[in-house]
């Protein structure tokens, strides 16, 4: 009997501790989502897409070919500037010989030298424009979206392909002002989501300095109409997460004083 009487207070104490721990966990758990900084790859100049070397979902390495654009105008420009450079070089050589034989002037030599340098610069520019009609991947990643297909005309500066490098995936969530003193840059957080493997970790990489209203992506009724601060964290295993996926973020337990 005595053993049973002692078990009652012990059980109540254990339940109290469990409830306290649960309450603390709830206070340190926040709803968030997965976002990414996509890399948009497009041409410097307008043109027609000739070839497309990737499809959505492909994994590409840095430097891998992505697409090419028609290059007729750029090739013609290179041919023209090469001819101009040939003439400028011949003019410079004649001016140089005349100056050496004292039948030419220093000004004619300087002008010919300047024209030669300008022709060399124009050829370098034309060759660069031609080379950029073949576009390669600036980083390793996964092709998220293809906006233009072969045969379509893409304006200058518009992306043809959107890439997602693994390191560009981030977890975003909002916390109330009272939680800010408990969060520091580099802190570890746990990330949970439906269908995800356990043990997903991330580290805080950004803490907003300005407050904002709770965004509509946060579905908690209790958090509406409150000012919150945006927090971002970089996951250690980004390949386990998908863009737009809702997640729960659990802050690390408070350190004992």
N, C-alpha and C positions, 0 to 999 in steps of 0.2 A: 504493500500500500504506500509506504513511504517513498518508494522509487517512483510510483506513479504521480504522487503529489509533486515531487521535484521536477518531473518531466514537464508539467504544465507550464511553469514560468520559463523554463528553458525553451520550450516550443514557441511560446509567445515572443520571447526575445529574438529567436531566430526569424520568426515571421516579420517582426518589426524591422530587423536588419535587412531582410529581403525586400520589404516594401520601400525602405529608404533607398536601397541600392537601385531599385526599379525607378523610383522617382528621380534619382540623380541621373540615371541613364536617359530618361525621357527629357530632362532638362538639357541634356547635352547631345540630343539627337535632332537633326534638322533635315528638312526635305530639300532636295536639290536636283540637279540634272547634269548630264554630260554635254559639254560643248567643245568645239574645236576651232582652231585658227587655220582655216583652209589656205592653201597656197594656190592662187589663181594664175595660170600660165597662159599668156596670149602673145600675139605678135606686136612688134613695134609699129608696123605699117599694115594698112589694110591689104587684103588679098583673098584669093580663093583657096580653100583647103584642098590640097592634092592627095595627101596620104594621111591616114590616122593609124598609128602603130599600137594603140592601147584601147582597151575597153573598160567600162565601169567595173570596179572590183579588182582590176589587175594590180599586182604589187610590182613596183618599178624601182630600179636602183638609180642613184644619182648619176646623171649623164646619159641615161637611157633615152633613145629617141621617142618623142611623143607624136609630133605631126610635122608636116611640111606644107609650105604655101607655094603657089605659082611664083616663079622667079624670072619671068621673061624680061620685065622692066629692069630689074636689078642686074641681070646679065648684060643687057644692052648698055647700062650705065657703066659697068666695069669695062666693057670693050671700048667705050668712048673715052673714058678717063685714061686708059692705057695708051691709046693713040695720042692723047694730049700730053701724057708724060713722055712719050718717045720724042715728040716734037720739042718739048721743053728741054729735054736732056741734050738734044742735038744743038739747040740754040745756045745752051750754056757752054757746051764744049767749044763751039765756034767763038763765043765771047771770051772764053778762057785762052784760046790760042791767040786771038787778036791782042789780048792784053799782054800776053807773054812776048809777042813780037812787036809790042809798042805801037801797033796800028789801031788798037781799040781803046776805049775809055773805061775807067773804073766804074762809072755809072752804068754803062751797058752791061758790064760784068755783074754788078750787084743786082740789076734788074733781072737778068737772066737767072741768076742764082735764086732770087726770090720766087720767080715764076716756077722754077723747078721744084722748090720746096712746097709750093702750093699745089702743084700737080701731084706730087707724092702723097700729100695729105688727102687730096680728093680721092685718089685711088685707094688709099687705106680705108677711107670712109665707105666708098662704094663696095669694096670687098667685104667689109663688116656687115653692111646691109644685106649683101647676098648670102653670107654665111648664116645670118639670123633668119633666113627663110626656112631653115631646118632647126626646129626647136627641140631641145633636150630637157629632161627633167632636172630642175635645180636642186632637188633633194630626193632622198629615198622615201617612199610612202605608198599609199594606196590611192588609186584613181577613184574619186568619189563621184564625179560628174563629168560628162562630155557634153558641151554645149553646141558644138558645130561639127558637122559631118563632111566627108569629102564631097566637093562640088559646091558647098555653100560659101558665101562671101562673108568674111569676118571683118568688122571694122577695127581700126587701130586701137589698141589698148583693151579690147574686149577679150575675156578669157575664152579659150577653147577647151581647156581641161582644168579641173579643180583637183588638187592633190591634198592628201592628209598625211603628213609625216607623223609617226607615232608620238613624238615628243610634243606635238601641238594639241593633244587631247587634254582637257582639264575638267575638273569637277567644280561646279558653281553652286553656292548655297548662300543663304542669308541668315544672319544672326541678329538678335536685338542688341541694343547698345550695352545692356548690362553684361553681355558675354564678351565684349571686346577685350577687357583686361585679362581674360583667361585664354586668349588666342594670340599667338606670336608667329612671326614669319619663320617657316621651317618646321612648325609643329606637325606631328604625325596625326592623321585622322583615319578612321575606318570607313570604308565605303561598302554599302550593302544594296543589292538590287535583286529583283525577281530573276531567278535562273542563273545568277552569277555564282561563281565559285567563292568559297569563303576565304577570309584572310586578305581581302583586297585593301591595300594601304595607299595613302597619298600624303603629300606634304604641302602645307599651306605655302602658296607662292605669291599671294596678293591679298591685301586687306584694304578695302576702300576707306578713304578718309572723309567721304561725304555720305550722309544718310540719304535714303530714298524710301518711297512707299513700297510695301510688299508687292512684288510683281504677281501677275495673274497665274504664272506657272507654279506658284506655291499654293497648294490646294487646301491648306489648313485654315479653317474658319477662325481659329483663335488668333492667327497672326495677321488677319486683315486689319487695315486702318492703322497699323503700327509702322513706325519708322525702323528700318533695318539697314544693315551694312552688308555689302557684297563681299564674299570671301571666295577665293579661288585656290584650288589645290591641284597639284600635278600627280597623277597616279603612277605608282611604280611599275604596274603592269597594264599599260594603256591598251594592249591588244585584247584584254578581257572585257572592254567596255565599248559601247556603241553610242554614236552621237545622237542626242535627243532622249537618251534613256533616263527615266526618273530613278533617282537613287536616294538612299538615306545615308546621311553623314553623321558619324558618331565621333565627337571630340574625345581626345585622350582624357583619362581621369585627372582631376586636379592633383597637383603634386602636394605632398604633405609639407607643412612649413618646417 
